[in-house]
């Protein structure tokens, strides 16, 4: 079952007119797609900082070790 994650886009407009967009709860390039409409409305991008979540695939994997012969020890 996939865990539900809240996605938010935070827009900050400073008194000098500069703005910034921060996405939260997105993985991979979802953040770029999710914030595209705001970037278009706010104008040209001057800087971009990617977070760890950008490089995350959002896929969780369970890794397990199965023993076919529990009484036997193998050297690697």
Secondary structure as UniProt FT lines:
FT   STRAND          8..13
FT   TURN            15..16
FT   STRAND          19..24
FT   TURN            28..29
FT   HELIX           30..42
FT   HELIX           52..55
FT   TURN            70..71
//
